[in-house]
Amino acid sequence: GRLDEAIACFRGAQARAPGDLAPLLALGSCELARKQPTDAEALFRRAVVVAPGSAAAHEHHGIALAALDRHEEALAALAQAERIARETGEPVDAYANVGIGLCETGHASEAIRVLVEGLRERPNLNGFLQLGPALLSLGHFRAGWRYYEHRWLAEPFASMRADYGVPHWMGQSLEGRTILVRSEQGLGDMFQFARYLPLLKARGARVLFQPLKGLDTIARRFPGIDHILADGERLPAIDFCANLMSLPLAFGTTVATIPAEVPYLSPDPAHLAKWASRFADRSRPRVGLAWAGRPTHRSDRLRSMHLDQLASILNVEGVRFVSLQKGPAAAQAEAVPERVDWDGIGAELDELDDAAAVLSELDLLIAVDTGLAHLAGAMGKPVWVMLQTPSEYRWMAGREDTPWYPTMRLFRQDSPRAWGAVVERVAESLRDWVSDPRRGTRPTMPVR
């Protein structure tokens, strides 16, 4: 992890042996680790010139090209690496990165074929890591959830594996037993898969839930939980444990059996009262907006937009826009034209319970792929999600709806970073929605 020192060492080696392949590959790998794919690509391109018959040089070049979203060039470089490896026996498993590249260009079926063939001959962790999401994206849930468990063999999850000294629950009897369910990954993942907690309770279990750090309060709103295990709290006696996103595998979930009854999350009454006066005026439909996610997310450059790109949506008349945007992107609202009926409240959402209360007052949420969209879906609110290409496995391929959230509609890019057509479709749909008298129908929301 001491990248600057490593780079200095490798540059010294390169100076002593300019024609040696190893320092170039090492330097490029350091630049990728520093999130400098342009510099990495230049180094790997030189490596290909130095050693055109090296499968490793072509593979590394392909990885850097993919990091720059030059996916067609990346696939060509990786295919060349795979050809050389087969001819020479060089120990390079480029097929795994070919599979990743095919998924990123919307060819999941071809990716699965490449990965299955390659894994059979040369097992590779990266190949297994990609195969699970690829299968899930096409609705092959039985195999997909099984392969998705490989995430626990790679960082950062490998370091997060917990040994509670009890079996992981995979369908055993829960009558009279206590199970600890541990949340994992991101905010949206917790909202999406918390739907399984009541199913454990229905099997007779006492359910303990360990939410993501700092989310104890909103987690208490999930049904089916007997006790929230707070951060640092001593673990009581348990009979089973489970990782939250392993529950679809344990329940044998298929597309047809996704537990999709909404709402399964309701707002806190105290927070509802706090926000009620802010939304007393119902003369116009209230449409929430969130156009950017957390900047540190690994795919944020693909999923987030600038508010300027939503101009066609903001031109729709007869709507009160409510911005739930937080973080650095919220400052972009300073340029919203005065003619737009705009209420920027993102900075006032101190807790997720505030966000849930505000969502309960809205008629529609329009958002990119963020945790806020999952929160709205769990609450049974109408929500339109503008999806990047490639999208995450959970949204499956080619669908405008999702079996996970009955009140959600998906608007997909035709190609990576091509937001223009997506925004125009959303704007056109919003005009139709505003003029539709049925839009006022709101799902019932039980208050717990």
C-alpha positions in Angstrom: 0.0 0.0 0.0 3.0 2.4 0.1 2.5 3.2 -3.6 4.7 6.3 -3.9 7.7 4.3 -2.6 6.9 1.4 -4.8 6.7 3.6 -7.9 10.1 5.0 -7.0 11.6 1.5 -6.8 10.1 0.4 -10.1 11.2 3.5 -11.9 14.7 2.8 -10.7 14.4 -0.7 -12.1 13.1 0.6 -15.3 16.0 3.0 -15.7 18.5 0.1 -15.3 16.6 -2.1 -17.7 14.5 0.0 -20.2 13.6 -3.0 -22.2 12.4 -5.1 -19.3 8.7 -5.9 -19.2 8.3 -6.4 -15.4 8.9 -2.7 -14.2 6.4 -1.4 -16.8 3.7 -3.8 -15.6 4.4 -3.0 -12.0 4.4 0.7 -12.6 1.1 0.5 -14.4 -0.4 -1.6 -11.7 0.6 1.0 -9.1 -1.1 3.7 -11.2 -4.3 1.7 -11.4 -4.1 1.4 -7.6 -3.7 5.1 -7.4 -6.8 5.5 -9.6 -4.8 7.0 -12.5 -6.0 4.8 -15.4 -4.7 7.2 -18.1 -1.2 6.9 -16.8 -1.6 3.2 -16.4 -2.8 2.7 -20.0 0.2 4.6 -21.3 2.6 2.3 -19.4 0.8 -0.9 -20.4 0.8 0.3 -24.1 4.6 0.6 -23.8 4.7 -2.9 -22.3 2.9 -4.2 -25.4 5.5 -2.6 -27.6 8.3 -4.0 -25.5 6.8 -7.5 -25.4 4.2 -8.0 -28.1 4.2 -11.7 -27.4 3.4 -11.4 -23.7 -0.2 -12.3 -22.7 0.3 -10.4 -19.4 1.1 -7.2 -21.3 -2.0 -7.4 -23.4 -4.1 -8.3 -20.4 -2.9 -5.4 -18.3 -3.5 -3.1 -21.2 -7.0 -4.4 -21.6 -7.7 -3.8 -17.8 -6.5 -0.2 -18.1 -8.6 0.4 -21.2 -11.7 -0.9 -19.4 -11.0 1.4 -16.5 -11.1 4.3 -19.0 -14.5 3.0 -20.3 -12.9 2.1 -23.7 -14.5 -1.3 -23.5 -14.4 -2.4 -27.2 -10.6 -1.7 -27.3 -10.3 -3.5 -23.9 -12.1 -6.6 -25.2 -9.8 -6.7 -28.2 -6.7 -6.5 -26.0 -8.0 -9.2 -23.6 -8.9 -11.5 -26.5 -5.3 -11.1 -27.8 -4.0 -12.0 -24.3 -6.2 -15.1 -24.2 -5.0 -16.2 -27.6 -1.4 -15.8 -26.7 -1.9 -17.6 -23.4 -3.5 -20.6 -25.1 -0.7 -20.8 -27.7 2.2 -20.3 -25.3 0.9 -21.8 -22.0 1.6 -18.5 -20.2 -0.2 -18.6 -16.9 -2.7 -15.7 -17.6 -6.4 -16.0 -17.0 -7.5 -13.2 -19.3 -10.9 -14.9 -19.9 -12.1 -13.6 -16.5 -11.5 -10.0 -17.6 -13.1 -10.8 -21.0 -16.2 -11.9 -19.0 -16.1 -8.7 -17.0 -15.8 -6.6 -20.2 -18.6 -8.4 -21.9 -20.9 -7.7 -18.9 -19.9 -4.0 -19.0 -20.9 -3.8 -22.7 -24.2 -5.5 -22.2 -23.4 -9.0 -23.3 -24.1 -11.0 -20.2 -25.1 -14.2 -21.9 -21.8 -14.3 -23.9 -20.0 -13.4 -20.6 -21.5 -16.4 -18.9 -20.4 -18.7 -21.7 -16.9 -17.4 -21.6 -16.7 -17.6 -17.8 -18.2 -21.1 -17.4 -15.8 -22.5 -20.1 -12.8 -20.7 -18.5 -13.6 -21.6 -14.9 -14.0 -25.2 -15.8 -10.4 -25.3 -17.1 -8.7 -22.7 -15.0 -10.6 -21.7 -11.8 -10.1 -18.0 -11.1 -11.6 -16.0 -8.2 -12.3 -12.9 -10.4 -14.2 -15.2 -12.8 -16.4 -16.5 -10.0 -16.9 -13.0 -8.7 -18.3 -11.9 -12.0 -20.3 -15.0 -12.8 -22.7 -14.6 -9.9 -23.9 -11.1 -10.8 -24.0 -12.0 -14.5 -26.4 -14.9 -13.8 -28.5 -12.8 -11.5 -28.8 -10.0 -14.1 -30.4 -12.5 -16.5 -32.7 -13.9 -13.8 -30.8 -17.2 -13.3 -31.3 -16.8 -9.5 -30.7 -20.4 -8.3 -27.2 -20.5 -9.6 -26.6 -16.8 -9.4 -27.1 -16.5 -5.6 -24.8 -19.5 -5.1 -22.0 -18.0 -7.1 -22.6 -14.6 -5.5 -21.3 -16.1 -2.2 -17.7 -15.9 -3.7 -17.7 -12.3 -2.5 -16.6 -13.5 0.9 -13.3 -14.8 -0.6 -12.2 -11.4 -1.9 -11.4 -8.1 -0.2 -12.9 -6.1 1.3 -15.3 -8.8 2.3 -12.7 -11.4 3.2 -11.6 -9.2 6.1 -15.2 -8.8 7.2 -16.0 -12.5 7.6 -17.3 -13.2 11.0 -17.1 -16.5 12.9 -19.8 -16.5 15.6 -19.2 -20.2 16.4 -22.7 -21.2 15.1 -23.9 -22.5 11.8 -24.9 -20.1 9.0 -28.6 -20.4 8.4 -29.4 -22.2 5.1 -33.0 -23.3 5.7 -32.8 -25.2 9.0 -35.7 -25.2 11.5 -35.9 -21.9 13.3 -38.7 -22.7 15.7 -37.7 -21.4 19.1 -34.2 -20.5 17.8 -32.3 -17.2 17.8 -30.7 -16.0 14.6 -28.4 -13.0 14.1 -28.6 -11.3 10.7 -25.7 -9.0 9.9 -26.1 -6.2 7.4 -23.5 -5.7 4.7 -22.4 -3.6 1.8 -24.4 -0.3 1.3 -27.5 1.6 2.3 -29.5 0.5 -0.6 -28.6 -3.2 0.0 -29.9 -2.9 3.5 -33.2 -1.5 2.4 -33.6 -4.0 -0.4 -32.9 -7.2 1.5 -34.5 -6.2 4.9 -37.7 -7.7 3.4 -36.4 -11.1 4.4 -36.4 -10.4 8.1 -40.2 -10.9 8.6 -39.9 -14.3 6.8 -37.4 -15.5 9.4 -39.7 -14.3 12.2 -42.6 -16.2 10.5 -40.6 -19.4 10.8 -40.6 -19.1 14.6 -37.2 -17.4 15.1 -36.2 -14.7 17.5 -34.5 -12.3 15.1 -31.5 -10.1 16.0 -30.4 -7.6 13.4 -27.1 -5.8 13.2 -27.5 -2.8 10.8 -24.9 -0.8 9.1 -23.0 1.4 11.5 -24.9 4.5 12.5 -28.2 3.2 11.1 -29.7 1.8 14.3 -32.7 4.2 14.3 -34.0 3.7 10.8 -33.4 -0.1 11.2 -35.9 -0.2 14.0 -38.6 0.6 11.5 -38.1 -2.8 9.7 -40.7 -5.4 10.7 -39.8 -8.8 11.9 -37.0 -7.7 14.3 -36.9 -8.6 18.0 -33.8 -6.8 18.9 -31.3 -4.4 17.2 -27.7 -5.2 18.0 -26.1 -1.8 18.5 -22.5 -1.2 17.6 -20.3 -2.5 20.4 -23.1 -4.4 22.2 -22.2 -7.7 23.6 -23.6 -10.6 21.5 -26.2 -12.7 23.3 -26.5 -16.4 22.8 -27.5 -17.3 19.2 -28.3 -20.5 17.3 -27.7 -19.3 13.8 -26.2 -16.4 11.9 -26.8 -15.0 8.4 -25.4 -12.3 6.2 -28.3 -10.2 5.0 -27.5 -10.6 1.3 -27.2 -14.3 1.6 -30.8 -14.7 2.6 -32.1 -14.9 -1.0 -29.9 -18.0 -1.4 -31.0 -19.5 1.9 -34.7 -19.0 1.0 -34.2 -20.4 -2.5 -35.4 -17.1 -4.1 -36.3 -17.1 -7.8 -37.6 -14.2 -9.8 -41.1 -15.5 -9.2 -40.7 -15.9 -5.5 -39.2 -12.5 -4.6 -41.0 -11.3 -1.4 -42.2 -8.0 -2.9 -45.1 -6.9 -0.8 -44.7 -3.2 -0.1 -44.6 -1.2 2.0 -42.4 -3.0 4.4 -40.9 0.2 5.8 -43.0 3.1 7.3 -42.0 6.5 8.5 -41.6 7.5 12.1 -44.7 9.4 13.4 -42.6 12.0 15.2 -40.7 12.8 12.0 -43.9 12.9 10.0 -45.2 15.5 12.4 -42.0 17.5 12.1 -42.4 17.8 8.3 -46.2 18.0 8.0 -46.4 21.8 7.8 -43.7 22.0 5.2 -46.0 20.1 2.8 -49.4 21.5 3.7 -49.8 23.1 0.2 -51.0 20.3 -2.1 -52.0 22.5 -5.0 -49.3 21.0 -7.1 -47.9 17.4 -7.2 -44.7 17.1 -5.3 -41.8 15.4 -7.2 -38.6 14.6 -5.4 -35.2 14.7 -7.1 -31.8 13.1 -6.4 -29.4 13.3 -9.2 -26.1 12.2 -7.7 -24.9 9.5 -5.3 -22.0 9.2 -2.9 -18.9 10.4 -4.7 -16.7 7.7 -3.2 -18.9 4.9 -4.7 -16.8 2.8 -7.1 -19.3 3.4 -10.0 -20.3 7.0 -9.1 -18.8 8.4 -12.3 -21.3 6.2 -14.2 -24.4 6.6 -12.1 -24.4 10.3 -11.1 -25.3 13.4 -13.1 -25.0 17.1 -12.9 -28.2 19.0 -12.2 -27.8 20.9 -15.5 -28.5 17.6 -17.3 -32.0 17.5 -15.9 -33.1 20.8 -17.6 -35.8 19.0 -19.7 -37.3 17.6 -16.5 -37.2 21.0 -14.7 -39.0 22.5 -17.7 -42.1 20.4 -17.0 -44.8 22.7 -15.7 -47.3 22.2 -12.9 -44.9 20.5 -10.6 -43.3 21.4 -7.3 -39.8 19.9 -7.3 -38.4 18.9 -3.9 -34.6 18.3 -3.9 -33.5 15.6 -1.5 -29.9 15.9 -2.8 -27.2 15.9 -0.2 -23.4 16.2 -0.5 -21.3 18.3 -2.9 -23.9 18.0 -5.7 -26.5 19.9 -3.7 -24.7 23.2 -4.4 -25.6 22.8 -8.1 -29.1 23.9 -7.2 -27.9 27.5 -6.9 -28.3 27.7 -10.7 -31.9 26.5 -10.8 -34.0 29.2 -12.7 -36.4 31.2 -10.7 -39.3 30.1 -12.8 -38.9 26.5 -11.4 -41.0 25.8 -8.3 -38.1 24.5 -6.3 -37.7 23.5 -2.6 -34.2 22.4 -1.7 -34.3 20.4 1.5 -31.4 18.0 1.2 -29.3 19.8 3.7 -32.1 19.7 6.3 -32.3 15.9 6.1 -30.3 15.2 9.3 -31.4 11.6 9.6 -32.7 8.9 7.3 -36.0 9.1 9.3 -36.2 12.7 8.0 -35.8 11.4 4.4 -38.5 8.7 5.0 -40.9 11.3 6.4 -40.3 13.6 3.4 -40.7 10.8 0.9 -44.1 10.0 2.5 -45.2 13.5 1.6 -44.1 13.3 -2.0 -46.2 12.0 -4.9 -43.2 10.7 -6.9 -39.4 10.4 -6.6 -37.1 10.7 -9.6 -33.5 9.6 -8.8 -30.4 7.9 -10.0 -29.4 4.6 -8.6 -28.9 5.5 -4.9 -30.0 4.3 -1.5 -32.8 6.9 -1.6 -34.4 5.1 -4.4 -34.4 1.8 -2.4 -35.9 3.6 0.6 -38.7 4.9 -1.6 -39.3 1.5 -3.0 -39.4 -0.1 0.4 -42.0 2.4 1.4 -44.1 1.6 -1.6 -43.7 5.1 -3.1 -43.8 5.7 -6.8 -40.2 6.1 -7.9 -38.5 6.4 -11.2 -34.9 5.4 -11.4 -32.5 6.6 -14.1 -30.1 3.8 -14.6 -26.6 3.8 -16.0 -25.3 1.2 -18.4 -24.0 -1.2 -17.3 -26.4 -1.3 -14.3 -26.0 -3.4 -11.2 -27.2 -7.0 -11.3 -30.2 -6.2 -9.1 -32.0 -4.3 -11.8 -31.6 -7.3 -14.2 -31.3 -6.8 -18.0 -33.6 -5.1 -20.4 -36.5 -4.4 -17.9 -38.4 -1.2 -17.4 -39.8 -2.6 -14.1 -38.3 -4.6 -11.3 -39.8 -7.6 -9.4 -38.1 -6.2 -6.2 -40.2 -3.0 -6.0 -43.7 -3.0 -7.6 -43.9 0.8 -7.5 -40.7 1.4 -9.3 -40.1 2.2 -13.0 -36.7 2.0 -14.6 -35.3 4.4 -17.3 -32.2 2.9 -18.8 -29.3 4.4 -20.8 -28.9 3.0 -24.3 -25.1 3.3 -24.0 -22.7 4.3 -21.2 -22.9 7.9 -20.0 -25.6 8.7 -22.6 -28.0 10.5 -20.2 -29.7 12.8 -22.8 -32.2 10.3 -24.1 -33.0 9.0 -20.6 -33.8 12.5 -19.3 -36.0 13.2 -22.3 -38.0 10.0 -21.7 -38.4 10.9 -18.1 -39.5 14.5 -18.9 -42.1 13.2 -21.5 -43.3 10.6 -18.9 -43.6 13.3 -16.3 -45.7 15.5 -18.5 -48.1 12.6 -19.0 -48.1 11.8 -15.3 -48.9 15.4 -14.4 -51.9 15.4 -16.7 -53.1 11.9 -15.5 -55.9 12.2 -12.9 -54.9 8.8 -11.5 -51.5 10.0 -10.4 -53.0 11.1 -7.1 -53.5 7.5 -6.0 -51.2 6.9 -3.0 -50.5 3.5 -1.5 -51.6 3.1 2.1 -48.8 3.4 4.5 -49.2 1.7 7.9 -47.6 3.6 10.7 -45.6 1.4 13.2 
